[in-house]
Amino acid sequence: MTSDNVIFRFKFSHEFANQLYPFAKLHQYDDRHTYKEEWTRWLMNNDELIDTEVGRLKGLGYDGDIIGKMYKSGRYYFRKKTSSKDAKVRRKYISLEHDMIDAMDQHIDTNYYLPCFKPSIAYEQFCMEYENLVNDEKERLLQEELVAEDIYSKLKKTYKNRYFLFKQNRYAVREEDNCDAVYRQDTATHTMSVCRSIITEN
């Protein structure tokens, strides 16, 4: 084998890996002693598959302990590996209608300055005041195959998020106004100082 064809990482064939993976997942919680017993039984039951894989790896130039490599792969790699079939499919994100978001913003802006305002209580008031809009949105989300519990959680979470955004924006505006006030005061003080200097010089 020339240096141009050297293989630094010898992988199992898909056929062999597809047989080893189910075994590793089936026994992933076995203790070491039990796993070894099951492993020995699996080797005996799959001798043709193993002989084929051993021959393939030796033909590629692998000169290590192939059975040991198989054992370690099953015990320490495949049993922790997640199959693409087992992986949870991420659900498509469904956003609320703009009318609903605008209504939430308007409600928060109107009620924020009330002394007893709390997002949790305000959300319940919002649902009562905008009952028709909320019901229409629930119907739309049901058609998007969301369950009722998820819809309730989504609406409430969105209202709270709009509240925190409103609060942050209000704080940012107030900080900006304070900075402007300080700047105007500093500018006025500087102007007065310049004027006094001119008067004194004259």
N, C-alpha and C positions, 0 to 999 in steps of 0.2 A: 504493500500500500504506500503510495507516494505521499509526501508531506502536504500536497495540495488536496488530498482526499481524506485527511485525518478527521475522524469524528470525535469531538470532545464530549458530547453528551449523547448517550445512547438511550433512546426512548423506546418504550414498548410499542408494538403494533396496535392499531385500533381494535383488531379482533381480540387480542389478548387483554388489553385494558378494559374492554367492554365486558369481559368475563370476570376479571379481578375486582372491578369496582363494586358490583353487587355483593360479592362475598365480603369485601371490606366493610361495606355499609351495614350488612346483616350482623356482623360481629364487632361493630365499632365499640360497643360497651362491654365486651367480654374482658375478664381479667387475663393476664398474660398466659397463665397456665391453660385456661380454657381455649384461648385464641390459638395457641400452638397445637392443641389437639385437633381443633377444627381445621387448621391450616394443613396438617399432615393428611387428614382425610380428604381435603380439597385437592391436594397434590395427586393423590392416588386416583381420584375420580376424573381428573383432567390431565392425565399423563400425556395423551397425544397432543393436546394444545400446548402443554409446557415443552415437550420435546421439539415441537415446531418452532416455538419462540426462542428456545435455547440455541437451536441451529441457526436461526436468523441472526441473532445477536453475535454469535461466534463468527458468522460469515461477514459481519460488518467490522470485525476486529476487536470485539469486546472480549477481554481475557480475565475479567473478574469473576466473582462468585455470583452467577446469574440467579440461582435459587434464593440466595441471600438478598439479592437486589429485589426480587419479587416479593419476598417476605416483608422487607422494610417498606417497600412502596405501598403494600396493602395495609400494613399496621400503622404507618406514620403519615402517609400522604393521602391515599384514596379514601380512607375512612373519614377524613376531615374535609374532603373535597365535596363541593356542592354541585350536583348535576344541573345542567341548564333546564332540565324538566322539573327539577325540584325548586328552582329559584322562583321566588314570588314575582309575579308580573306586576309591574307598577301600573296603577290605575291612572287613566288619563285625567289630568287636572281639569276641573270644570269651574269656571269663575262665575261670580254672580253678575246679574245684569247691571248696567250702568245706572238705571233708574233706582235700583235698590241701594247701590253705593251712595248715590247722590242724596237719597232720602235719609240714610244713616248719618251722613255728614251734616245735613241740615238739622236733624234732630239733636245731634250732639252739640252743634253750634248754638242752638236755641236754649238748651237746658244745662249746658256746662257750668254756667255761673250760678245756678241754684245752689243754696247751701247744703242740701242733702243729696246732691248728685253723686251717684255711684254707677259704674258701667253695668253691673249685674242687674240692678234695679231699673236703670234707664232702658236696658234692652227689653225688658218685659213691657215697659210703657210704650216703647217703640212698636212692639208687636201689636199692641192694642190700638194705637193711633193709626198705624198703617196696615190694618188687618187685611184689607183687600190686596194690597201690593205683596204682602208676605205670603198670603195664600196662593197667589198667582206664581210667585217664585218657587214655592214648594212644589206646585204642580209641574212646573217646568223641570225642576231637578229630579222629580220622580220619573219623568219621561227619559231622563238621562241615566236611568237605572241606579240612582242613589237611593238608599233605604232611608226611612223616616228619621231614624236615630242619627244618621250621618248628616242629614239635612239640617236638623235642629242644631247639631254641634257646629256645622259650617256657618250657619247664620249668626249664631252667638259669638263664635270666634272672630268672624269678620267684623262684627260690631265693636268688639273690644279692641281689635287691631286699628280700626278707624279712630277710636277714642284715643289710643296712645299716639297715633300719628298727629291728631289734632293737638294733643297736649304738647308734643315735641315741637310742632310748628309754632304754637303759641309762645312757648318758652324761647325759641330761636328769635322770633319777632321782638319779644320783650328785651332780649339781650342786645339785639341790633339797635332798638330804640334807645336803650341805656347808653350804648356806645356813641350814638349820634348826639345824645344830650351832653355827654362828657366832652365830646369833640367841640360842640357849639360853645360850651362853657369855657373850655380851654382857649378857643379862638377869640371869644369875647374878652377874656382876661388878657390875652396877648395884645389885642387891639388897644385896650385901655392903657396897657403899659406903654405901648408905642406912642399913644397920644400924649401921655404924661411926659414922656421923654422929650417930645417935640416942644411941648409947652414950656418945659423947664429950660431947654436950650434957648428958646426965644426970650 
